[in-house]
Amino acid sequence: MNISVFALTKNGAELGERLCRRIDGAYLYLPVRFKGSFNAAFLNDFRSQVGQAFGKSDGLIFIMASGIVVRSIAPFLKNKAEDPAVVVMDEKGRYVISLLSGHLGGANKLAKDIAKIVGAKPVITTATDVNGLPCIEDIAERFNLAIDDFKKIKIVNSAIVNGRPVVFVDEDVKRREAIKGFVGSWVQGFKFYKSAVQTRRIKPEVFVIVSNHFSFSLQPSAFSLLLRPKNLVVGIGCDRGVKLKEVEGAYFSVLKKWDVSPLSVRNIASIDVKKNEIGLLKFAKKYNLKIDFYSKDKLVDMPLPSGFSKFVMGKVGVGGVCEPAALRSAGTKRIWIKKQKTGRVTIAVAKAPFIS
């Protein structure tokens, strides 16, 4: 994590230096008069520098009074999905308070980690943690599930804390059983089903739907939170000189046609001769997608569900690109969406198997 540590007093400076020596990626901000042997930045404009750190850091640690911290970060708060973890400590290192983004931002974990380093007591106030219950953010992180609508998190967690029924719908048997095992005996109100059809006779207040697809059928009055398994690999083949917009258009056209949420895409894949294909690289950067590139030797033994292409063989030395690349990256031999050609771009999708 990229961590920014702020201290305003001599004791705070000493504690901050101690922390930064133990936490990888931590950077210390101190008033000029307290700068010691550790490489620290000068605090010339505290609130301005807090704002800069708030926008670029994964977490912020403040060694000072919580009131100062609240007033300092208030102008920069955005939402649960974007705000970094914020942790507050007293200068004697007795307490470590998870102040902001406890679950999604990781402040609860950061507070506990810091407490172990300095021998402090972590102060965690999120309701699920206080009651020893799982929260939906922890479940999503543990099983690599993207949360579709962050505004609905509090409704699900409220149901968990208050013991109201929460129904999980997930067609993947292995993942469904793994989630069931993870929540264990914490919550008696959790129920698990393979499909929405199986839930028609029950009337829970909250549904959690684990699905790659947009379309599903539930009771009209039911509240639902969608979790997207990040288990899809999109294989991409393209002509030389393809533009960003061409890749973009083909990619989203296929996902829309097959009713697939972009949040479910784990990464994209292609052949290594496309490593310098500007349009493809720009697309990956724009959507923050990792690309797995494979040599023809790594692709030649993979299945070609849509058949062998003499044209592609003549160009890159293998009978197909998008399908074998997707399969290789996903670690499967079964294609999920066969090759779809849109202009100068071919798209295929493979689903990585769930591994607990």
N, C-alpha and C positions, 0 to 999 in steps of 0.2 A: 504493500500500500504506500501511496504517496502521502506522508503525514507532515502537517505543520504544527509545531509546538510553540506556544506563546507564553512568556512569563514576564512579570513586571517588577518583582522584588528579588533581593539577593538570594533568599532561600529558594524561591521559585526558579531562579536561573540555575542554581546548583542541581535542583531536581530535574529541570528540563535537560541539562547537559547529560545527566545520568541516564535519562530515558533515551535520548538520541543516540547514545553509544550502544544501546541494546536493541533499538528498533530499526530495522532496515528501511531505508527510504524516508527517514524522519529528518526534518530541517528545523532548526531552532531560531526563533525571533526574540531578541532581547534589547532592552534599552542600552545605549552606548556604555553607560557607566558599569554595567554588569558583564560585559563581554569578557569571557575568560579564554582558556586555551582552546576550547572547542570552536569549530568554525560556525559562527552564527551571523545572522543578518541583523543590521541595526534597525531598531524601531523608530522611524522618524515620524510616521503618521499612523498611529495604531489602527484606527478604524478603516483607513484606506487599505492598509496592508492585510487586515483581516478579510476585507472584501475580495482582494486579489486571491488570497489563499482559499477562500470559500469557493471560488470559481474553478480552481485548478487542483485542489487536494481531494484525496479520498477520505481523509479524516483530519480533524483539528483537535488538538489537545490544549486546553487553557488551564494554566496553573495560577488561579486567581479566584476572586469572589464570583459566584454564579451570576449575580446581578449585573456585573460589568459585561459578562459574556452575553447575556440575554439582550442587553441594549446594543451591543456591538454587532451581533449577527442578525438582528431583526430586519434590517433593510434588505438583506440578501436572501432571505428565505423564499423558496419557490414552491416545492411540493415534495411529497414523500418519495417520488421516483428520482428526483434530481439532487436533493440536499445531501451533503456529505455527512459522515458521522461526526458528532460533536461530543467531546468528553471534557468534563471539568474536574480539576483536582485542587485540593487545598495545598498550600505551599509546604506543609509538613509531611505530605504524602500519606495521610491517614485514610482518606476517602477518595474514591474515583467514581464520579457520577456520569452515567450515560444520559446525556441531555437531549440529543436530537438524532433521529434516524437510527433508533435502537436496533430494529430488525433489518430493513432493506439496506441501510447504509453501513450496518455492522458496528454501531456504537456499543451495543451490549457486549459483543465479543471483544472489542477493543478495550473496553473498561475492565473486563475480566483479565485480559492479557496483561494490561498495565498493572493491575492489582497484584498479580503474581510476581512481576518484576520488582516492585517496590515494597511488597508486603503490606499492601493497603486492603481496605474492604471495598469491594465493588458495590455501588448503589444502583440497582436496576428497578425501574418502576413500571415497566410495561406489564399490563394485566396478565397476559398469558404466562410470562416468566414468573411473576409473583405467585401465581397459582399452580405453577409446575405443569403447565399445559403447552402443547405445541401450538404454534401460530402458523397461519397460512404462508407467510414469507419463508419460514424455516422449511416447511414442506416443499415449497417451490424451489428453494436453493438446493436442498438435499437431492432432489430428483430431476434437476436441470429443467425446470418448467418455467416458462416466461409468463408473467402475469399480464393478462390482456387489459384490465382496467383497474388501475391502482386505487381509484376512488371507492371501489367495492371491498377493499381489504378489511376495513373496520367493521363492516357488517358481518363478514364471515367470522372474524376474530371475536366479535361481540357474542355471536351465537355459541362459539366454542367456550368462552369464559362463563356464559350464563347457562350452559348445559342444554341448549336447544338443539334439536336434530340437525345434523349436517350430512348431506348425502353426496358421496363421491361417485361420479360416473366416469369409468375409464375402460375402454375395450381391451387394453393391453393387460392380459392376465398377470404376467410377471410383475409389472410395475404396480398394478392394483394391489397385489398381495404384499409387495414391498412397502408400499405406503401404509397399508393396514398394519403391518408389523412395526413400522416406525412410530405410529401414533399409539400402538399397543393399548394398554389399559388406561392411558391418560384420559381418554374421552369415550364414555359409554355411548354417547349419542351419534358417533360416526357410523354411517352405513355405506356399504360399497356395492356397486352394481356395474354390470358390463355395458348396459345400454339404457337410454332414457325410457325405452318401452317398458322395461322392468319396474320402473318407478311410478307407473300410472296409478296404482292403487294406494300409494302413500301420499301424505301431504306434509312434507317437511317445509320449514321456513327458508332453508338455504340449500342450494345445489352448488357443487363445485364440479365443473365439467372439464375433464382432461382430454383434449382433442386437437388434432392438426387442422380440422375443418371448421368452417364458419357455420355451416348449417347443422342444426340439431332441433329436436322437437321435445318440448317440455310443457308442463302445465302453464297456461297463460299467466297465472298469478305467482308463479315460482320465481324467487330471486336466484340469480345464477352468476357465478364468477367463472370465467374461462381461464384455464391454464394451458399454455401451449408447449407441448413437449419439443425441446430443441434437438430433434433427432433426424432431421432431413438434410440430405446432401444434394445440392443441385449441380449436376454435371453440365458443363458448358463447352460447346464446340463453336468455333467461329472462323470466318474468313479473315485473311490478312487485311489490316487496316480498318477493322470494324469500329464503329463509333460507340461512345458511351450510350447514347440514346437508343441505338439498335439493340445493345445488350439489355438495357433497362426495359425496353418495350417487350422483348421476347420473354424475359424473365417474369415480369408481372402478368403478362398475357397468359402464360402457362399456369401460374399459381391461381389466377382468377378462374380460368377454365375448369380447373380441377378442384376448386373450392378450398384452397390451401391458404392458411394464414402465413404471411411472411415471418411472423415471430417464431415459427417452427423451424426455420432454416438455420441449421447449425453452421454450415460453411458451404463453399462452392468448390468445384474441382475441375481440372482440365489437364491437358497434356503439356509437358514442359516446354515444347516449342512455342507456347503462347506466353511464356514468362515475361516477355517484353511487349505484349500486345496492349497498347496504351488504353484503348477503349475498355478492355476487360479489367485492367488494373484500376482505372478511374471508377468503374462501377463498384468494384470491391471496396475501395476506399470510401466512396460516398455512403455506402450502406454498412460500413464497418464489418465486412465479411472476410474471414480468413479464406485464402485459396490454397488448396492442396494441388501441387503440380506433380505429375508422374511421367516418367520416361516411357517410351513405347514398350520397353522390356517389361515394365510393371503392368502394362495394360493388355498386352497381347494374349494372355491366358484368361482374361476375364470374359464373361458371357457377352454376347451381342444380341440382346432380345429382339431388336428390330432388323437383324440381319447384317451381313458383311457388306461393306461399301468399298468397291474398287477405287472410286474417286478419292475417298479419304485415305486409303492405303497408299495411293500414288502421291498424296500430298505430305503425309506425316509418318508413313510406314506402319500403320496399324489400321485394322478394318473398321474402327469407330472410335469416337472420343468421348462424347458426353455420357453415354451409358456405362462403358467400362470405368471411366474416371469416377463417376458417382458411386458405382458399386465398390470399387477399390477403397475409396475414402470412407464409405459407410461400413465397410467390413461385412458385406453380405453378397450373396450371389443372386438375389431376387430383386428385380427392378420394381419400383413402385409406380412411377409414371414413365412410360416408354418415350423414346425420342420424339420430340416435337420440333418441327422446323418452322422458323419464322424469319423470312428474309435470309440474311447471311449468318443467322445464329441458330444453333440447335440446343435444345434443353432436354434433360432427363432428370428424374428425381429418384433417389434411393433412400430407404428408411433404415437407419442404424438400429440394430436390435438392442433391447433394453438389457443392461447388465447391472445387477444389483451390487 
